[in-house]
Amino acid sequence: MTDSLDTMTGSATLPDFHIVIPARYASQRFPQKLMADLGGKPVLQWVYELALKAGAQSVTIATDHQLIEKAAIGFGASVVMTRDDHENGTERLAEVAAKMGWQGDEIVVNVQGDEPFLPVNLIHSSVIALNQDKEAEMATVACAIDQVEDFFNPNVVKVVCDEKQRALYFSRSPMPWDRDGFASNPDRTGMLPVGFPALRHIGLYVYRASLLAKYADLPMSPLERWEKLEQLRFLHQGIKVQVALADGLPTHGVDTPEDLEKLRYQLSLDSI
């Protein structure tokens, strides 16, 4: 399943990078989901093993809970215990980068602990995108939006980019607004036109260690407060965010018990 999405990386050389997997034990929608069984091993172990396949200099699980630490050590992972007061994964990443002593230009990938089938090619594409844009301090991934329904769905985060493929803005709202096109389609159904500039954001983040070092001093922006999108904090501060393009949407992660059951079913089909 990890090879189901093909992402274009061209002939660019993959630079050195680190992977950190923030692993919270608690979750409001699905408590202890990282320890849930998926095909005979915890969800977190799937994530760790796919991260190893990416060829990073180091792969580290960052957690604040002893049960996750014990489980991770049990399947051979490197673990860093972090504070328990972090508000998000980026803060946890920043603590790990500081403890590891990573230098300013080193690249750090945030791989979510609930994404057991994240394509390795997505990691490579985003790392290469950041490495090639020397002015950018972070990178992320997006793919095309085809369906009008997805464009108007507030749970689908949209991003628009400039001519250098850097993010101009992220939003839950439909943007940009096709004034003439949407006026002629009041039911908001069907396909978006080919080449429509709105992209669907895929929540994979890659940072330079220098940005992580100053993250704690970046205040929450009004845009972030309204949209509930952490990446707007960076744009508000004028930080350049490079966007790598994927050919399609990767397999959904584990946000709910229903998501886990879908992945278990898919694994059962793959084993036939």
VENSULNOR-V234407 format. One line per field, one symbol per residue. phi: phi as a letter, one per 30 degrees, with the letter a starting at -180 (. if undefined). Layout:
BEGIN
phi->???
END
This chain:
BEGIN
phi->.dcdcccdcicdddddaccbcdbdddaddaeiddcddbijbdeddeddddddddiddabbccbcbdddedddddciddbbdcdccddaddddddddedddiddecdcbcccddccdbddeddddddddedddcdddcabbbbbdccddeddcdddcdcbcbddcicdcacadddadddedddddbddhbjcddeieddccdcdcbbbdeddddcedcddddedddddhbdddeddddiddcdcdccdaddeddccbeddddddddddddddd
END
